[in-house]
Amino acid sequence: MRSPRFSPGPDTVTEAPILSGAAYSANGSIMLFLFDCDGVLVDSEVIAAEVDAELFTEAGCPVSAEDVIRRFAGLTFQMMIAQIESQTGSKLATDGLLSRQREILDQRLAGEVKAVAGIVDLLDRLDGERCVCSNAGTERLKITLGRSGLYDYFAPAIYSAVEVGDHQPKPSPNVYSYAASQFGVEPRDCIVIEDSIFGIMAGRAAGMRVVGFTGGSHTWPGHADLLTEAGAETVINRFIDLPAVAGAFKAWEGLPD
């Protein structure tokens, strides 16, 4: 399976692919690049955290947007609610909360979200298979990827964890394993790019190479260390550094224990 590629217009200046040599592993197999969406492709985490913090506070659990990012980045809204209730030992006033969150967040994302710096240049020159693997639903992904101008770089290879395979969100490896199967690529020939602990755990559980990413506006001091502790083989904060990482992975096939 090969996903459709963005076709530059007649006036677009194109450059040579930056990963042409790294698009194949040492055994000659095609390498697949699996990108998380929120916080990796689109700079949406701060927007989402602001919405979630306001709603959680209204529901009886005062929390800041910064706390939401550090504690819950990568989780679905339902998973956040479950964690808060488990940690506090009390029920939140959640009547209508999920529908309100979806409505408010969709409106803000549709008007505000932008692509993460450097991703467009990388995708324009990425000579390798790629896909999106996210905990977000398909409709949300259409909003964020469409608004940021990234949708056509990946479609139709855009996978929502809660809609494919066994429907389990990250940290389950479900969405990553499903994506690899769609491309017919072995896990060790896959490179996952993730910004959250739970995403890193998902990629590792799927048996893939995992790169932590801290280039979004939501990153904080210690973010990279947490991603490394979760299992990222290396951490980058600029997409310009991904080719060198892919080249190193090509030369060394062994996964860490």
Secondary structure, 3 states (H helix, E strand, C coil): CCCCCCCCCCCCCCCCCCCCCCCECCCCCECEEEECCECCCECCHHHHHHHHHHHHHHCCCCCCHHHHHHHHCCCCHHHHHHHHHHHHCCCCCCCCHHHHHHHHHHHHHHHHCCECCCHHHHHHHCCCEEEEEECCCHHHHHHHHHHCCCHHHHCCCEEEHHHCCCCCCCCCCHHHHHHHHHHCCCHHHEEEEECCHHHHHHHHHCCCEEEEECCCCCCCCCHHHHHHHHCCCEEECCHHHHHHHHHHHHHCCCCCC
